C-alpha cells in the first residue's frame, strides 16, 4: 500500500533535514535544484519541493542507503513516498 501524502511529506522532511546536515551533499543539492539555503526554509512546507528532495536522493543508491540507514528506514520506502507527492506518478523506466 502506498504511503499517505502526509507520510510521504514527513519522510521528505526527514530527507531534507538529513541533506541540510550533510556538509558534502547539501551544496550538490543546492546546485542541482537552484535553491538557496534561504529557499529551504520557505519551501519545506511545499509538497512539490519535497518531491524534488526525494527526486534528488533517488539519483544515487548510495544516498538512499545513507539516508535510510541514518533514520532507520527500509531502502524501499523512498520511491513510494516520492510517488505519493505531486509529480511522482510518472513512469519509472528501471
MIGU-551904 format. One record per residue: x negated, y negated, z negated of N, C-alpha, C, O in turn; chain. Coordinates in steps of 0.05 Angstrom, whole numbers. Layout:
// MIGU-551904
R     nxx     nyy     nzz    caxx    cayy    cazz     cxx     cyy     czz     oxx     oyy     ozz  kette
R       X       Y       Z       X       Y       Z       X       Y       Z       X       Y       Z      A
...
***
This chain:
// MIGU-551904
R     nxx     nyy     nzz    caxx    cayy    cazz     cxx     cyy     czz     oxx     oyy     ozz  kette
R     -17      23       0       0       0       0     -18     -25       0     -36     -27     -16      A
R     -13     -44      18     -29     -68      19     -24     -85      -6      -3     -84     -18      A
R     -44    -101     -13     -41    -118     -37     -21    -140     -32     -17    -148      -9      A
R     -10    -151     -53       7    -174     -50     -10    -198     -43     -34    -198     -46      A
R       3    -219     -33     -11    -243     -27     -25    -254     -52     -48    -264     -50      A
R     -12    -253     -75     -24    -263     -99     -49    -247    -107     -69    -259    -114      A
R     -48    -221    -104     -71    -204    -110     -93    -209     -90    -117    -209     -98      A
R     -87    -213     -65    -107    -219     -45    -120    -246     -50    -145    -249     -48      A
R    -104    -266     -58    -116    -292     -65    -134    -290     -90    -155    -303     -90      A
R    -126    -274    -109    -143    -270    -133    -169    -258    -126    -190    -266    -136      A
R    -169    -237    -109    -193    -224    -100    -211    -244     -85    -235    -245     -89      A
R    -199    -260     -68    -214    -280     -52    -226    -301     -71    -248    -311     -66      A
R    -212    -309     -91    -223    -328    -111    -247    -316    -125    -266    -330    -131      A
R    -245    -290    -132    -268    -277    -144    -292    -277    -124    -314    -281    -133      A
R    -286    -272     -99    -307    -273     -79    -319    -301     -76    -343    -304     -74      A
R    -302    -321     -77    -312    -348     -76    -330    -355    -100    -351    -367     -97      A
R    -322    -347    -123    -338    -351    -147    -365    -336    -145    -386    -347    -153      A
R    -364    -312    -134    -389    -297    -130    -407    -312    -110    -431    -313    -115      A
R    -396    -322     -89    -412    -337     -69    -424    -362     -81    -448    -368     -77      A
R    -408    -376     -97    -418    -401    -109    -442    -395    -128    -460    -411    -130      A
R    -441    -373    -141    -462    -365    -159    -486    -353    -145    -507    -349    -158      A
R    -484    -348    -119    -506    -335    -104    -522    -357     -90    -514    -367     -69      A
R    -545    -364    -101    -561    -386     -90    -571    -381     -62    -576    -399     -47      A
R    -575    -355     -55    -585    -349     -28    -563    -348      -7    -567    -357      15      A
R    -539    -339     -15    -518    -335       4    -500    -359       7    -488    -363      29      A
R    -497    -375     -14    -479    -399     -12    -487    -417      11    -469    -425      26      A
R    -512    -424      16    -519    -441      39    -512    -428      65    -504    -442      84      A
R    -514    -402      67    -506    -388      92    -476    -391      96    -467    -396     119      A
R    -461    -387      75    -432    -390      77    -424    -419      85    -408    -423     103      A
R    -437    -438      72    -430    -466      78    -438    -473     107    -423    -487     121      A
R    -460    -463     116    -468    -467     144    -450    -454     164    -443    -465     185      A
R    -441    -430     157    -424    -414     175    -396    -427     177    -383    -426     198      A
R    -386    -438     155    -359    -448     155    -357    -478     160    -336    -489     167      A
R    -380    -492     157    -380    -521     159    -369    -535     135    -365    -559     135      A
R    -363    -520     114    -353    -531      89    -376    -543      73    -399    -535      75      A
R    -369    -563      56    -388    -574      37    -382    -563      10    -361    -550       6      A
R    -400    -567      -9    -394    -558     -36    -370    -571     -47    -355    -559     -63      A
R    -365    -596     -40    -340    -610     -49    -315    -597     -37    -295    -595     -51      A
R    -317    -588     -12    -295    -575       0    -286    -550     -15    -263    -543     -15      A
R    -306    -536     -27    -299    -512     -42    -279    -516     -63    -260    -500     -67      A
R    -282    -538     -78    -263    -544    -100    -235    -549     -88    -215    -539     -98      A
R    -234    -566     -68    -208    -574     -57    -194    -552     -41    -170    -553     -38      A
R    -210    -533     -31    -198    -513     -14    -193    -486     -29    -182    -468     -17      A
R    -200    -485     -54    -197    -460     -68    -168    -450     -71    -163    -427     -76      A
R    -150    -468     -68    -121    -461     -70    -109    -457     -43     -85    -451     -41      A
R    -124    -459     -21    -114    -456       6    -117    -427      15    -140    -418      19      A
R     -95    -413      20     -97    -385      29    -113    -381      55    -126    -361      58      A
R    -112    -401      73    -127    -399      98    -157    -400      92    -172    -384     103      A
R    -165    -418      74    -193    -420      67    -202    -394      53    -224    -384      58      A
R    -185    -384      35    -192    -360      21    -196    -337      40    -213    -319      36      A
R    -180    -336      61    -183    -316      82    -211    -319      95    -223    -299     102      A
R    -220    -344      99    -246    -348     111    -269    -338      93    -289    -329     103      A
R    -264    -340      67    -284    -329      48    -286    -299      52    -309    -288      54      A
R    -264    -285      55    -265    -256      59    -275    -249      87    -289    -229      90      A
R    -268    -265     107    -279    -261     133    -310    -262     132    -323    -245     145      A
R    -320    -281     118    -349    -284     116    -361    -259     103    -381    -248     113      A
R    -350    -250      80    -361    -227      67    -360    -202      85    -378    -185      84      A
R    -339    -200     100    -335    -176     118    -355    -175     141    -355    -156     155      A
R    -371    -196     144    -391    -196     165    -415    -178     159    -430    -171     177      A
R    -418    -171     134    -442    -155     126    -435    -135     104    -426    -143      83      A
R    -439    -110     110    -433     -90      90    -448     -94      64    -437     -88      42      A
R    -472    -103      66    -488    -108      41    -475    -129      23    -477    -127      -1      A
R    -463    -149      36    -449    -170      20    -424    -158       6    -418    -164     -17      A
R    -410    -141      20    -387    -127       8    -395    -111     -16    -384    -112     -37      A
R    -416     -95     -12    -426     -78     -33    -435     -95     -57    -427     -88     -80      A
R    -450    -115     -53    -460    -132     -75    -437    -145     -89    -436    -146    -114      A
R    -418    -156     -75    -394    -169     -87    -378    -149    -103    -372    -153    -127      A
R    -371    -127     -91    -354    -107    -104    -368     -95    -129    -355     -91    -149      A
R    -394     -90    -126    -408     -80    -149    -408    -100    -172    -407     -93    -196      A
R    -410    -126    -166    -412    -146    -187    -386    -150    -202    -386    -158    -225      A
R    -363    -144    -188    -337    -148    -201    -323    -122    -207    -300    -122    -217      A
R    -335     -99    -201    -323     -73    -207    -300     -66    -189    -281     -53    -198      A
R    -302     -73    -163    -281     -65    -144    -290     -43    -125    -314     -41    -120      A
R    -271     -28    -115    -278      -9     -94    -284     -23     -69    -272     -44     -63      A
R    -303     -13     -53    -311     -26     -28    -288     -28      -8    -289     -44      10      A
R    -268     -12     -11    -246     -11       8    -224     -31       1    -203     -31      13      A
R    -228     -49     -18    -208     -68     -27    -209     -94     -12    -189    -109     -11      A
R    -231    -101       0    -234    -128      12    -219    -130      38    -204    -150      42      A
R    -221    -111      56    -208    -113      82    -177    -114      79    -165    -130      93      A
R    -165     -98      62    -135    -101      59    -128    -128      47    -107    -139      54      A
R    -144    -138      29    -139    -165      18    -140    -185      40    -123    -204      41      A
R    -160    -183      58    -161    -202      80    -137    -200      98    -127    -221     107      A
R    -127    -176     102    -104    -172     119     -79    -185     107     -60    -192     122      A
R     -78    -187      81     -55    -198      67     -54    -229      67     -34    -241      59      A
R     -76    -241      76     -77    -271      76     -72    -281     105     -75    -265     124      A
R     -65    -306     108     -59    -317     134     -82    -312     154    -105    -317     147      A
R     -75    -303     178     -95    -298     199    -108    -271     197    -125    -265     213      A
R    -101    -255     177    -114    -230     174    -101    -207     187    -111    -184     185      A
R     -80    -211     201     -65    -189     213     -74    -183     241     -62    -167     255      A
R     -97    -195     250    -107    -190     276    -117    -161     280    -120    -147     260      A
R    -123    -154     305    -133    -126     310    -161    -123     298    -177    -141     298      A
R    -166     -99     289    -192     -91     280    -204     -72     300    -192     -52     306      A
R    -228     -79     310    -239     -63     332    -258     -42     322    -269     -26     338      A
R    -262     -40     296    -280     -20     286    -265       2     272    -277      21     262      A
***
